[in-house]
Amino acid sequence: NQAVLGSIGTRHSVHRQRMAEHSNLTENEEEDEEEAYLCKLFGEDGRFVEFVNLTGRPVRLTSRLQMDNFSNMAWSTTIIIPEGSRHVWRFLGDTPNHSPYISMLPDPYTLARRNSYRWKVEYIDTQEEDTITFDTMEGPLRLETMQELLPGEKSQVMLRRKTSAVAPLHKLAKDAIVKVSPEDICWLDIPRTLQEQLSALSRDYQEMERSRVEPCGRCKEIHQ
């Protein structure tokens, strides 16, 4: 009898172990599916606007969708674009989407064009005096002034400095200094005024690091 009970107990233990393993596998599969779930809702008829940062310094690009008939309904999205990098701004297509996650998805293209949709861009460095242009034009950039895109089409916008083709050398030098470890900087050799400028720049760039978004592991895009 003890042998029979031991055998039954062993089978129950193995059964519970298998159930636990199956449960873990199911949970992992659900987590993997959930991680890529938003990408699956994008559809195949989106439109795209690619912004290329040619300013030589990191910038903050912010969109604002304002509903014309509802002044209290507006949405903003902000993306950090490092120097020399680009970001593809995705719009949803016209395919109806009844997902409960609709508020987390990109803005619908047709809805954006029919209302007020604009971008503004600024340097991360709050001490920067120069202006950034959208294809040589000062902002904000309005979506309705751009060529209308068909499903799957993409347009490109160059972000440039207004007064000079490249960033001034002293600005680039400050960028290089704040990117190194504070322990490696000999602050005693730096004038006090410059120390204050570097400290302010360092705080600005810390905000950039806090706002950094990693690309999606499934579609390799940065979801805005």
Disulfide bonds with the S-S distance in Angstrom:
none
